[in-house]
Amino acid sequence: AHYVDKGTALDKEAYRRGNSVYLLDRVIPMLPFELSNGICSLNPDVERLALTVKMLINTKGKVIDYKFQETLIRSNHRLVYTNVSDYLEGKYSYEDKELESKLDIMKELFEILAAKRSKRGSIDFDFTEVKILMNKEGSIKDIVPAERRIGNRLIEEFMLVTNETVAAHYGFLEQTFMYRVHGDPDEEKVEAFRKFITNFGYRIKGKDIHSKDFQALLQEAKGKPEEILIQNLLLRSMQKAEYSEEPDKHFGLSTMFYSHFTSPIRRYPDLFIHRIVKNTIHHRPDTKNEKAFLEYTAETADHCSITERRADEAEREVNDMKMAEFMEDHIGETFEGIISSVTGFGIFVQLPNTIEGMVQYADLKDDYYHFDSAKYQAVGERSHKVYRIGQPVKVKVTDASKERREIDFIFVENGDEDVKE
């Protein structure tokens, strides 16, 4: 916010973009690289301007005091998630023992905050994310599951408590602000979800749904064949988080107030909030016309919700395209996989590297299969053979198209083909 003044050409372009977009081998930045990778980047041994939320947190994870400050910081180290995770897991050591001591304290605080958030019912979707490795020519070298280790989760936890603390400050003051809100799940979708999970022996008791109910369900399904399906269907029953000028709870995080404050380089809402916080520090009003500022905040919140959805869609489409492009070089090969979903138009199979393709019912020559929508399984008309979620299978790649962003499989019986891992 120090470098991007409201109303300047730089600010207008950042607003138009709304956020940075990450497309595998490139970044479409919200701000110029001179800022994002230059004077706003926390490089070691150089002074950088920062906006700090200094918090005093007790051993139960409660923020008992906090202060907003404009600060000048000088980073002593460039730490990477892998090494930090290795250290905290006892697999690595640093020469700087003072650094190790600070990391130990950070781990202790992380565990306290995570336990507190879990206790109140915050939902943690543990999806296996994909990491697509590219070569210099822009082609895919490999696709592997991305690890979410303690170093990553530690920083995530610190960002969560910061975002919540900032939002709560303005929420309790009833001051115009931009919140990150997540409403209650759709009742009809929740009812359909309730009925579906009974097929796997799960129950959600009571009429009113609390995030704790979903949290307990995910914990019960953890590590089981149906886990991925339950996570996906649960996510679809919930609303999408968005930005709003109106304070409202965040259902998924089970908190009264939440915001996005920690990433002003890549998200416009964070930059917007930094300006509000700086005005608070200097005891300046955000505007002389409160009604006009509220309308401007609402307009900005709506715009940023749209640009976020647009970026998510672009990132997802590029990932799907690159996965299909990768499999174009593996047509005719056979792989181990697990049935990840059964639908009315085909059976989806996920490989160990998270790539997903579909077996069409028309390609199942041994029988005519009916889709059982109540149990999410396919049943053979004559043989009564069943294909269900979580079932291990072998598949051959028959087609892949980066243009259509689709991958086609057929099932392979045991012993028919050499199988690749």
C-alpha positions as CSV (number, residue, x, y, z in Angstrom):
1,A,0.0,0.0,0.0
2,H,3.0,2.3,0.5
3,Y,3.9,1.9,-3.2
4,V,0.5,1.6,-4.8
5,D,-1.5,4.8,-4.2
6,K,-5.3,4.7,-4.7
7,G,-6.4,6.0,-8.0
8,T,-3.1,5.8,-9.8
9,A,-2.6,3.9,-13.1
10,L,-0.8,1.1,-11.1
11,D,-3.8,0.8,-8.7
12,K,-6.3,0.8,-11.5
13,E,-4.5,-2.0,-13.3
14,A,-4.2,-4.0,-10.0
15,Y,-7.9,-3.6,-9.4
16,R,-8.7,-4.7,-13.0
17,R,-6.7,-7.9,-12.5
18,G,-7.9,-8.5,-9.0
19,N,-5.2,-11.1,-8.2
20,S,-2.2,-12.8,-9.6
21,V,-2.8,-15.9,-11.8
22,Y,-0.5,-18.9,-11.6
23,L,-0.4,-21.0,-14.7
24,L,2.2,-23.7,-14.2
25,D,5.2,-22.3,-16.0
26,R,4.3,-18.6,-15.7
27,V,2.7,-16.1,-13.4
28,I,0.4,-13.3,-14.6
29,P,1.1,-10.9,-11.7
30,M,-1.3,-8.4,-10.2
31,L,1.6,-6.0,-9.7
32,P,4.7,-5.4,-11.8
33,F,7.7,-7.7,-11.1
34,E,9.7,-4.6,-10.0
35,L,7.3,-4.6,-7.0
36,S,6.3,-8.2,-6.5
37,N,9.8,-9.7,-7.0
38,G,11.7,-6.5,-6.1
39,I,11.1,-3.9,-3.5
40,C,8.2,-5.8,-1.9
41,S,10.0,-9.1,-1.8
42,L,11.5,-10.2,1.5
43,N,15.1,-10.8,0.3
44,P,17.7,-11.6,3.0
45,D,19.9,-8.8,4.4
46,V,18.0,-5.9,2.8
47,E,15.6,-3.5,4.5
48,R,11.9,-3.7,3.5
49,L,8.8,-1.8,4.4
50,A,6.1,-3.9,6.0
51,L,2.7,-3.7,7.6
52,T,2.9,-5.8,10.8
53,V,0.2,-7.3,13.1
54,K,2.0,-7.9,16.4
55,M,0.0,-10.4,18.5
56,L,0.4,-11.7,22.0
57,I,-1.1,-15.2,22.1
58,N,-1.5,-17.3,25.2
59,T,-0.9,-21.0,25.6
60,K,-4.6,-21.7,24.7
61,G,-4.2,-20.0,21.4
62,K,-6.2,-16.9,22.3
63,V,-5.0,-13.5,21.0
64,I,-5.0,-11.5,24.2
65,D,-3.4,-8.4,22.7
66,Y,-2.5,-7.1,19.3
67,K,-1.1,-4.0,17.5
68,F,-1.0,-2.7,14.0
69,Q,2.4,-1.2,13.0
70,E,4.2,0.1,10.0
71,T,7.6,-1.5,10.3
72,L,11.0,-1.7,8.6
73,I,12.3,-5.3,8.6
74,R,15.5,-6.9,7.6
75,S,15.3,-10.6,6.9
76,N,18.3,-12.7,8.1
77,H,17.6,-15.9,6.2
78,R,15.9,-17.2,3.1
79,L,14.2,-20.3,4.4
80,V,12.6,-22.9,2.1
81,Y,9.6,-25.1,3.1
82,T,11.4,-28.3,2.5
83,N,14.3,-27.6,4.9
84,V,12.1,-26.1,7.5
85,S,9.8,-29.2,7.4
86,D,12.8,-31.5,7.5
87,Y,14.1,-29.7,10.6
88,L,10.8,-29.8,12.4
89,E,10.5,-33.5,11.6
90,G,14.0,-34.1,13.0
91,K,15.7,-34.8,9.6
92,Y,17.8,-31.7,9.2
93,S,19.8,-29.2,11.2
94,Y,20.8,-25.5,10.8
95,E,24.1,-24.1,11.8
96,D,22.3,-21.1,13.4
97,K,21.1,-22.4,16.8
98,E,19.1,-19.2,17.4
99,L,17.2,-19.9,14.3
100,E,16.5,-23.5,15.4
101,S,15.2,-22.1,18.7
102,K,12.8,-19.7,16.9
103,L,11.6,-22.5,14.7
104,D,10.9,-24.7,17.7
105,I,8.8,-21.9,19.3
106,M,6.9,-21.5,15.9
107,K,6.1,-25.2,15.9
108,E,4.8,-25.0,19.4
109,L,2.6,-22.0,18.5
110,F,1.4,-23.8,15.3
111,E,0.3,-26.8,17.3
112,I,-1.6,-24.6,19.8
113,L,-3.4,-22.6,17.1
114,A,-4.2,-25.7,15.0
115,A,-5.7,-27.5,18.1
116,K,-7.8,-24.5,19.0
117,R,-9.1,-24.1,15.4
118,S,-9.9,-27.8,15.3
119,K,-11.7,-27.7,18.6
120,R,-14.1,-25.0,17.4
121,G,-15.0,-27.0,14.3
122,S,-12.8,-25.6,11.5
123,I,-12.9,-27.9,8.4
124,D,-9.6,-28.9,6.9
125,F,-10.0,-30.5,3.5
126,D,-6.9,-32.6,3.0
127,F,-7.0,-32.9,-0.8
128,T,-4.0,-34.3,-2.6
129,E,-2.8,-31.5,-4.7
130,V,-0.9,-32.0,-7.9
131,K,2.6,-30.7,-8.7
132,I,3.3,-30.5,-12.5
133,L,7.0,-30.4,-13.2
134,M,8.0,-28.6,-16.4
135,N,11.2,-28.6,-18.5
136,K,12.8,-25.6,-20.1
137,E,10.9,-26.2,-23.4
138,G,7.6,-25.9,-21.6
139,S,6.7,-29.6,-21.8
140,I,5.7,-31.7,-18.8
141,K,8.6,-33.6,-17.2
142,D,6.5,-35.4,-14.6
143,I,3.3,-35.1,-12.6
144,V,3.5,-35.9,-8.9
145,P,1.3,-35.4,-5.8
146,A,2.3,-32.2,-4.0
147,E,3.3,-32.6,-0.3
148,R,1.6,-30.4,2.3
149,R,4.1,-30.7,5.1
150,I,4.5,-29.0,8.5
151,G,6.4,-26.1,7.1
152,N,3.6,-25.2,4.8
153,R,0.9,-25.8,7.4
154,L,2.7,-23.7,10.0
155,I,2.7,-20.6,7.8
156,E,-0.9,-21.2,6.8
157,E,-1.9,-21.3,10.5
158,F,-0.1,-18.0,11.2
159,M,-1.8,-16.4,8.2
160,L,-5.2,-17.6,9.4
161,V,-4.9,-16.1,12.9
162,T,-3.6,-12.8,11.4
163,N,-6.5,-12.6,8.9
164,E,-9.0,-13.4,11.7
165,T,-7.5,-10.8,14.1
166,V,-7.6,-8.0,11.5
167,A,-11.2,-8.8,10.5
168,A,-12.3,-9.1,14.2
169,H,-10.9,-5.6,14.9
170,Y,-13.0,-3.9,12.3
171,G,-16.0,-6.2,12.9
172,F,-16.4,-5.3,16.5
173,L,-15.9,-1.6,15.7
174,E,-18.6,-2.0,13.0
175,Q,-16.3,0.0,10.7
176,T,-16.6,-0.3,6.9
177,F,-14.3,-3.2,5.9
178,M,-14.0,-6.0,3.3
179,Y,-14.6,-9.4,4.8
180,R,-14.0,-12.9,3.5
181,V,-17.4,-14.7,4.1
182,H,-18.6,-18.3,3.7
183,G,-22.3,-18.9,4.3
184,D,-24.1,-21.9,5.6
185,P,-24.4,-24.8,3.1
186,D,-27.4,-25.1,0.9
187,E,-30.1,-27.1,2.7
188,E,-31.3,-29.2,-0.2
189,K,-27.7,-30.1,-1.1
190,V,-27.0,-31.0,2.5
191,E,-30.1,-33.2,2.7
192,A,-29.0,-35.0,-0.5
193,F,-25.5,-35.4,1.0
194,R,-27.0,-36.9,4.2
195,K,-28.8,-39.5,2.2
196,F,-25.8,-40.4,0.1
197,I,-23.4,-41.0,3.0
198,T,-25.7,-43.6,4.5
199,N,-24.6,-45.9,1.7
200,F,-21.2,-46.0,3.4
201,G,-22.6,-46.3,6.9
202,Y,-22.1,-42.6,7.9
203,R,-24.6,-40.4,9.7
204,I,-24.9,-36.7,10.4
205,K,-27.3,-36.3,13.3
206,G,-29.5,-33.3,14.1
207,K,-31.4,-30.9,11.9
208,D,-29.1,-27.9,12.1
209,I,-25.7,-28.4,10.5
210,H,-22.5,-27.1,12.2
211,S,-19.0,-27.2,10.7
212,K,-18.1,-29.6,13.5
213,D,-20.5,-32.2,12.0
214,F,-18.6,-32.1,8.7
215,Q,-15.2,-32.0,10.4
216,A,-16.1,-35.2,12.3
217,L,-17.4,-36.9,9.1
218,L,-14.1,-36.1,7.3
219,Q,-12.1,-37.5,10.2
220,E,-14.2,-40.7,10.2
221,A,-13.7,-41.2,6.4
222,K,-10.0,-40.4,6.5
223,G,-7.9,-43.1,4.7
224,K,-10.9,-45.0,3.5
225,P,-11.7,-45.7,-0.2
226,E,-14.7,-43.3,-0.2
227,E,-12.7,-40.4,1.4
228,I,-12.1,-38.5,-1.9
229,L,-15.7,-38.8,-3.0
230,I,-17.1,-37.7,0.3
231,Q,-14.7,-34.7,0.4
232,N,-15.7,-33.7,-3.2
233,L,-19.5,-34.1,-2.6
234,L,-19.2,-32.2,0.7
235,L,-17.4,-29.4,-1.0
236,R,-20.1,-29.2,-3.6
237,S,-22.8,-28.9,-0.9
238,M,-21.1,-25.9,0.5
239,Q,-21.2,-22.3,-0.7
240,K,-18.1,-20.8,-2.3
241,A,-16.3,-18.2,-0.1
242,E,-16.4,-14.7,-1.4
243,Y,-15.6,-11.1,-0.5
244,S,-18.3,-8.8,1.1
245,E,-18.7,-5.4,2.7
246,E,-21.2,-7.1,5.1
247,P,-19.7,-8.9,8.2
248,D,-20.8,-12.5,8.2
249,K,-19.4,-15.7,9.6
250,H,-17.0,-18.0,7.7
251,F,-18.7,-21.5,8.0
252,G,-15.7,-23.5,6.9
253,L,-13.3,-21.9,9.3
254,S,-16.0,-21.7,12.0
255,T,-15.2,-18.1,12.9
256,M,-17.3,-14.9,13.3
257,F,-15.0,-12.6,11.3
258,Y,-12.4,-13.4,8.6
259,S,-10.5,-11.4,6.0
260,H,-7.6,-11.6,3.5
261,F,-4.8,-9.4,4.8
262,T,-1.6,-11.4,4.3
263,S,-1.0,-11.3,0.5
264,P,-1.2,-7.7,-0.8
265,I,1.2,-8.4,-3.6
266,R,-1.0,-11.0,-5.2
267,R,-4.6,-10.2,-4.0
268,Y,-6.3,-6.8,-4.4
269,P,-8.6,-7.3,-1.3
270,D,-5.4,-7.5,0.9
271,L,-4.1,-4.3,-0.7
272,F,-7.5,-2.7,-0.1
273,I,-7.4,-3.7,3.6
274,H,-3.8,-2.6,4.0
275,R,-4.9,1.0,3.2
276,I,-7.7,0.7,5.8
277,V,-5.1,-0.5,8.4
278,K,-2.7,2.3,7.5
279,N,-5.4,4.8,8.0
280,T,-6.2,3.3,11.4
281,I,-2.5,3.6,12.4
282,H,-2.4,7.2,11.5
283,H,-5.9,8.0,12.9
284,R,-7.1,9.0,9.4
285,P,-10.7,8.5,8.3
286,D,-11.0,6.2,5.3
287,T,-13.2,8.8,3.6
288,K,-15.2,11.9,4.2
289,N,-18.3,10.3,2.8
290,E,-19.0,7.0,4.6
291,K,-21.9,6.0,2.4
292,A,-19.8,6.4,-0.8
293,F,-16.9,4.4,0.8
294,L,-19.3,1.6,1.7
295,E,-20.6,1.5,-1.9
296,Y,-17.0,1.5,-3.1
297,T,-16.1,-1.4,-0.8
298,A,-19.1,-3.4,-1.9
299,E,-18.3,-2.8,-5.6
300,T,-14.6,-3.8,-5.0
301,A,-15.7,-6.9,-3.1
302,D,-18.0,-8.1,-5.9
303,H,-15.3,-7.4,-8.5
304,C,-12.6,-9.3,-6.6
305,S,-15.0,-12.3,-6.1
306,I,-15.4,-12.4,-9.9
307,T,-11.7,-12.1,-10.7
308,E,-10.9,-14.8,-8.2
309,R,-13.4,-17.2,-9.8
310,R,-12.0,-16.3,-13.2
311,A,-8.4,-17.1,-12.0
312,D,-9.4,-20.4,-10.4
313,E,-11.1,-21.5,-13.6
314,A,-8.1,-20.5,-15.7
315,E,-5.7,-22.4,-13.4
316,R,-7.9,-25.5,-13.4
317,E,-8.3,-25.5,-17.2
318,V,-4.5,-25.2,-17.8
319,N,-3.8,-28.0,-15.3
320,D,-6.4,-30.2,-17.0
321,M,-4.9,-29.4,-20.4
322,K,-1.3,-30.1,-19.3
323,M,-2.4,-33.4,-17.8
324,A,-4.0,-34.5,-21.0
325,E,-1.0,-33.3,-23.0
326,F,1.2,-35.4,-20.7
327,M,-0.9,-38.5,-21.3
328,E,-0.8,-38.1,-25.1
329,D,2.7,-39.6,-24.8
330,H,1.3,-42.6,-22.9
331,I,-1.5,-43.8,-25.1
332,G,-1.6,-47.6,-25.2
333,E,0.1,-47.9,-21.8
334,T,-1.5,-49.6,-18.8
335,F,-1.6,-48.2,-15.2
336,E,-2.9,-49.1,-11.8
337,G,-5.6,-46.8,-10.5
338,I,-8.6,-46.4,-8.2
339,I,-12.2,-45.6,-9.1
340,S,-12.6,-42.0,-7.9
341,S,-16.2,-41.4,-9.1
342,V,-19.1,-43.2,-10.9
343,T,-21.5,-41.0,-12.9
344,G,-24.4,-41.5,-15.3
345,F,-22.1,-41.1,-18.3
346,G,-18.9,-43.0,-17.2
347,I,-16.5,-44.2,-14.5
348,F,-13.6,-42.0,-13.5
349,V,-10.3,-43.5,-12.5
350,Q,-7.5,-41.7,-10.7
351,L,-3.9,-42.8,-11.1
352,P,-1.3,-42.5,-8.3
353,N,0.0,-39.3,-9.8
354,T,-3.5,-37.8,-9.4
355,I,-4.3,-37.8,-13.1
356,E,-7.9,-38.7,-13.8
357,G,-9.5,-40.2,-16.9
358,M,-12.8,-41.7,-17.8
359,V,-14.0,-45.1,-18.9
360,Q,-17.2,-44.7,-21.0
361,Y,-20.0,-47.2,-20.5
362,A,-20.0,-47.8,-24.3
363,D,-16.5,-49.2,-24.0
364,L,-17.6,-51.9,-21.4
365,K,-18.2,-54.7,-23.8
366,D,-18.8,-57.5,-21.3
367,D,-22.2,-56.2,-20.2
368,Y,-24.7,-53.3,-20.2
369,Y,-24.1,-51.2,-17.1
370,H,-26.7,-49.2,-15.2
371,F,-25.8,-46.3,-13.0
372,D,-27.1,-46.6,-9.4
373,S,-27.4,-43.0,-8.4
374,A,-28.3,-43.9,-4.8
375,K,-25.1,-45.8,-4.2
376,Y,-22.8,-44.1,-6.8
377,Q,-22.0,-47.4,-8.5
378,A,-22.4,-49.1,-11.9
379,V,-24.0,-52.5,-12.0
380,G,-24.0,-55.0,-14.9
381,E,-27.4,-56.0,-16.2
382,R,-26.7,-59.7,-16.7
383,S,-23.6,-60.4,-14.6
384,H,-24.5,-58.0,-11.7
385,K,-20.8,-57.0,-11.7
386,V,-20.3,-53.9,-9.7
387,Y,-17.9,-50.9,-10.2
388,R,-17.8,-48.8,-7.1
389,I,-15.9,-45.9,-5.5
390,G,-12.4,-46.8,-4.1
391,Q,-12.2,-50.1,-6.1
392,P,-8.6,-50.8,-7.4
393,V,-8.5,-51.3,-11.2
394,K,-6.1,-51.5,-14.1
395,V,-6.7,-49.2,-17.1
396,K,-5.2,-48.6,-20.5
397,V,-5.0,-45.1,-22.0
398,T,-6.9,-45.2,-25.2
399,D,-7.0,-41.4,-26.0
400,A,-5.9,-38.1,-24.7
401,S,-6.6,-34.6,-26.0
402,K,-5.2,-31.4,-24.6
403,E,-7.7,-29.4,-26.8
404,R,-10.6,-31.2,-25.1
405,R,-8.8,-31.5,-21.8
406,E,-9.9,-35.1,-21.6
407,I,-8.3,-38.5,-21.0
408,D,-10.0,-41.8,-22.0
409,F,-9.3,-45.2,-20.4
410,I,-10.6,-48.7,-20.8
411,F,-10.5,-51.4,-18.1
412,V,-7.9,-54.1,-18.4
413,E,-8.3,-57.5,-16.9
414,N,-5.5,-59.1,-14.7
415,G,-2.7,-60.5,-16.8
416,D,-3.8,-58.8,-20.0
417,E,-1.1,-56.1,-20.0
418,D,2.1,-55.0,-18.4
419,V,1.1,-52.5,-15.8
420,K,3.0,-49.2,-15.0
421,E,3.1,-47.6,-11.6
